């Protein structure tokens, strides 16, 4: 790979200024996305789930697979989660949809080169409360986390099943959901860091005052990078890189305190 290509594929370093580095050392609650943040789900898992979604929608609504695919993408784009559109427009219960599309042998879709030790060490470096926040259903997360070897590293898991706020479904990137997460874990938004691969979700977190971390390594297409930078305080390729920056930020904070004594 040429140097110019490496530069294009590297997250924008200007998205991580001194103020953001200082905030990294003071995070109280880490709100962490799942897919394409903890591991590269776009390499196989997404395709397996989407095929099941398309088939379920086609069979349930009596339409073609192509129409099922169109509806799946349309509802995801409009509501942030396919199940919200299916419930709203077709009266399909979320649990029925979750069971049909996310209950299968996930082990076949975890990348063979996935390193559990590296992920565990990266998460452990994020001191404070670690909360997994995902639009995926509970049945999926309960099966996935043990496969990734990190089921014991989260203080809480907020899945799609838990995203009813003020009597309504509110999935990422809903602002009310994000604000409720900070309150639930007894933190102000500015004490929270939101780690995501999705620029849309980062936008909401940034608006509330959260520290936004764009985990961009699994998003290879340049257009995503262009749209994300305005909403990313910190841009990293992986949680491993984030862990390194957090450790450096804490070391710098300790040195600064020593100089002030």
C-alpha positions as CSV (number, residue, x, y, z in Angstrom):
1,X,0.0,0.0,0.0
2,X,1.4,3.4,-0.9
3,X,1.9,6.2,1.7
4,X,-0.9,8.2,0.1
5,X,-3.3,5.3,0.4
6,X,-2.3,4.8,4.0
7,X,-3.0,8.4,4.8
8,X,-6.4,8.2,3.2
9,X,-7.3,5.1,5.2
10,X,-6.2,6.6,8.5
11,X,-8.8,8.4,10.7
12,X,-8.3,12.2,10.7
13,X,-5.8,13.0,13.5
14,X,-7.3,16.6,13.7
15,X,-10.4,15.0,15.2
16,X,-8.3,14.5,18.4
17,X,-7.1,17.7,19.9
18,X,-5.6,18.4,23.4
19,X,-8.9,19.1,25.0
20,X,-10.3,15.8,23.8
21,X,-7.3,13.9,25.1
22,X,-7.7,15.5,28.5
23,X,-11.4,14.4,28.5
24,X,-10.4,10.9,27.8
25,X,-8.7,10.7,31.2
26,X,-11.9,11.8,33.0
27,X,-14.6,9.6,31.4
28,X,-17.0,8.2,34.0
29,X,-19.2,6.1,31.7
30,X,-18.2,4.4,28.4
31,X,-21.2,3.8,26.2
32,X,-20.0,1.3,23.7
33,X,-21.5,0.1,20.4
34,X,-21.4,-3.6,19.4
35,X,-21.4,-4.4,15.7
36,X,-18.3,-3.1,13.7
37,X,-17.0,-1.6,17.0
38,X,-16.3,-4.7,19.2
39,X,-15.6,-6.9,16.2
40,X,-16.0,-6.8,12.4
41,X,-19.6,-7.9,12.0
42,X,-19.7,-6.6,8.4
43,X,-17.4,-9.5,7.3
44,X,-20.1,-12.1,7.7
45,X,-22.5,-11.6,10.6
46,X,-24.5,-8.7,9.0
47,X,-25.0,-10.7,5.8
48,X,-26.3,-13.7,7.7
49,X,-28.7,-11.6,9.7
50,X,-29.9,-9.5,6.8
51,X,-30.7,-12.6,4.8
52,X,-32.9,-13.8,7.6
53,X,-34.5,-10.4,7.8
54,X,-35.3,-10.3,4.1
55,X,-36.7,-13.8,4.2
56,X,-38.8,-13.2,7.3
57,X,-40.3,-10.0,5.9
58,X,-41.1,-11.6,2.6
59,X,-42.8,-14.6,4.1
60,X,-44.6,-12.6,6.8
61,X,-46.0,-9.9,4.4
62,X,-46.4,-12.2,1.3
63,X,-43.9,-10.2,-0.8
64,X,-40.9,-11.0,-2.9
65,X,-37.4,-11.3,-1.4
66,X,-36.5,-8.1,-3.3
67,X,-39.4,-6.2,-1.7
68,X,-38.4,-7.6,1.7
69,X,-34.9,-6.3,1.2
70,X,-36.2,-2.9,0.2
71,X,-38.4,-2.7,3.2
72,X,-35.6,-3.8,5.5
73,X,-33.3,-1.1,4.3
74,X,-36.0,1.6,4.2
75,X,-37.1,0.9,7.8
76,X,-33.6,0.8,9.1
77,X,-32.8,4.2,7.4
78,X,-36.0,5.8,8.6
79,X,-36.2,4.5,12.2
80,X,-32.7,3.3,13.0
81,X,-33.9,-0.2,13.4
82,X,-35.9,-2.5,11.1
83,X,-38.1,-3.8,13.8
84,X,-39.6,-0.4,14.6
85,X,-40.9,0.0,11.0
86,X,-42.3,-3.5,11.0
87,X,-44.2,-2.9,14.3
88,X,-45.4,0.6,13.2
89,X,-46.5,-0.3,9.7
90,X,-47.4,-4.0,9.9
91,X,-48.1,-4.7,13.6
92,X,-45.3,-7.3,13.8
93,X,-44.2,-7.9,17.4
94,X,-40.5,-7.1,17.9
95,X,-39.9,-10.4,19.7
96,X,-41.2,-12.5,16.8
97,X,-38.9,-10.6,14.5
98,X,-35.9,-10.9,16.8
99,X,-36.3,-14.6,17.3
100,X,-36.7,-15.3,13.6
101,X,-33.7,-13.2,12.6
102,X,-31.1,-13.4,15.4
103,X,-31.4,-16.9,16.9
104,X,-28.9,-19.0,15.1
105,X,-25.4,-20.3,15.5
106,X,-23.4,-17.1,15.6
107,X,-20.0,-18.8,15.9
108,X,-19.8,-19.5,12.2
109,X,-19.9,-15.7,11.5
110,X,-17.2,-14.5,13.9
111,X,-14.0,-13.8,11.9
112,X,-11.4,-16.6,12.2
113,X,-8.7,-14.0,13.0
114,X,-10.6,-12.3,15.7
115,X,-8.4,-11.9,18.9
116,X,-10.3,-12.2,22.1
117,X,-7.4,-11.4,24.3
118,X,-6.7,-8.1,22.5
119,X,-10.4,-7.1,22.8
120,X,-10.5,-8.0,26.5
121,X,-7.3,-6.0,27.2
122,X,-8.7,-3.0,25.3
123,X,-12.0,-2.9,27.2
124,X,-10.2,-3.3,30.6
125,X,-8.2,-0.2,29.8
126,X,-11.4,1.8,29.7
127,X,-11.7,2.5,33.4
128,X,-15.2,3.5,34.8
129,X,-18.5,2.0,33.9
130,X,-18.6,0.1,30.6
131,X,-22.1,-0.1,29.1
132,X,-22.9,-1.9,25.8
133,X,-25.5,0.0,23.8
134,X,-26.8,-1.7,20.7
135,X,-29.9,-1.7,18.5
136,X,-29.5,-5.5,18.3
137,X,-31.8,-7.7,20.4
138,X,-31.0,-9.3,23.8
139,X,-31.1,-12.9,22.3
140,X,-28.3,-11.9,19.9
141,X,-26.1,-10.1,22.5
142,X,-26.5,-12.9,25.1
143,X,-25.2,-15.4,22.5
144,X,-22.5,-13.1,21.1
145,X,-20.7,-11.8,24.1
146,X,-19.5,-15.2,25.4
147,X,-18.2,-16.0,21.8
148,X,-16.2,-12.8,21.9
149,X,-14.9,-13.6,25.4
150,X,-16.1,-10.4,27.0
151,X,-19.4,-11.3,28.7
152,X,-17.9,-10.4,32.1
153,X,-16.5,-7.0,31.1
154,X,-19.7,-4.9,31.0
155,X,-21.5,-3.3,33.9
156,X,-24.7,-3.3,31.9
157,X,-26.1,-4.1,28.5
158,X,-28.7,-2.0,26.8
159,X,-30.2,-3.9,23.9
160,X,-33.1,-3.2,21.6
161,X,-35.4,-5.0,24.1
162,X,-34.6,-2.3,26.7
163,X,-35.1,0.7,24.5
164,X,-38.6,1.8,25.6
165,X,-38.3,5.3,27.1
166,X,-41.3,7.3,28.1
167,X,-43.7,4.7,26.7
168,X,-42.2,4.6,23.2
169,X,-39.5,2.6,21.4
170,X,-36.4,4.9,21.2
171,X,-33.4,3.2,19.5
172,X,-30.1,4.9,18.5
173,X,-29.8,7.7,17.4
174,X,-32.8,8.9,19.4
175,X,-31.8,11.9,21.6
176,X,-34.2,11.0,24.5
177,X,-32.6,7.5,24.7
178,X,-29.1,9.0,24.8
179,X,-30.0,11.4,27.6
180,X,-31.7,8.7,29.6
181,X,-28.6,6.5,29.4
182,X,-26.5,9.2,31.1
183,X,-29.1,9.7,33.8
184,X,-29.5,6.0,34.3
185,X,-25.8,5.6,35.1
186,X,-25.7,8.7,37.2
187,X,-23.5,10.8,35.0
188,X,-23.8,14.0,33.2
189,X,-23.5,13.8,29.4
190,X,-20.1,15.4,29.4
191,X,-18.9,12.6,31.7
192,X,-19.8,10.0,29.1
193,X,-17.9,8.8,26.1
194,X,-19.9,7.3,23.2
195,X,-17.9,4.9,21.1
196,X,-19.5,4.1,17.7
197,X,-18.8,3.3,14.1
198,X,-21.9,5.1,12.9
199,X,-21.6,8.9,12.2
200,X,-25.4,9.3,12.6
201,X,-25.2,8.1,16.2
202,X,-22.2,10.2,17.0
203,X,-24.1,13.3,15.9
204,X,-26.7,12.8,18.6
205,X,-24.1,12.1,21.3
206,X,-22.1,15.1,20.3
207,X,-25.2,17.3,20.5
208,X,-25.7,16.3,24.1
209,X,-22.2,17.1,25.0
210,X,-20.8,13.6,25.2
211,X,-17.2,12.8,24.2
212,X,-17.6,11.1,20.8
213,X,-15.2,8.4,19.7
214,X,-15.4,7.3,16.1
215,X,-14.2,3.7,15.8
216,X,-13.6,3.9,12.1
217,X,-11.4,0.9,11.3
218,X,-14.1,-1.3,9.9
219,X,-15.6,1.5,7.7
220,X,-13.4,1.3,4.6
221,X,-15.3,3.7,2.4
222,X,-14.2,7.3,2.3
223,X,-17.6,8.9,2.2
224,X,-18.3,7.7,5.7
225,X,-15.1,9.4,7.0
226,X,-16.0,12.7,5.4
227,X,-19.4,12.8,7.2
228,X,-18.2,11.6,10.5
229,X,-15.4,14.0,11.3
230,X,-17.7,16.9,12.3
231,X,-19.1,14.7,15.1
232,X,-16.0,12.9,16.2
233,X,-13.9,14.3,19.1
234,X,-11.5,11.3,18.7
235,X,-11.1,9.1,15.7
236,X,-9.4,5.6,16.1
237,X,-9.1,2.5,13.9
238,X,-10.0,0.2,16.8
239,X,-10.7,-0.2,20.5
240,X,-7.1,-1.3,20.8
241,X,-6.0,2.1,19.6
242,X,-8.5,3.9,21.8
243,X,-7.2,1.9,24.8
244,X,-3.7,3.1,24.0
245,X,-4.8,6.7,23.8
246,X,-6.7,6.5,27.0
247,X,-3.6,5.2,28.8
248,X,-1.5,8.0,27.4
249,X,-4.1,10.5,28.4
250,X,-4.1,9.3,31.9
251,X,-0.3,9.3,32.1
252,X,-0.3,12.9,30.8
253,X,-2.9,13.9,33.4
254,X,-0.8,12.4,36.2
255,X,2.3,14.2,35.0
256,X,0.4,17.5,34.9
257,X,-0.9,17.0,38.5
258,X,2.6,16.3,39.7
259,X,3.9,19.5,38.1
260,X,1.2,21.5,39.8
261,X,2.1,20.2,43.3
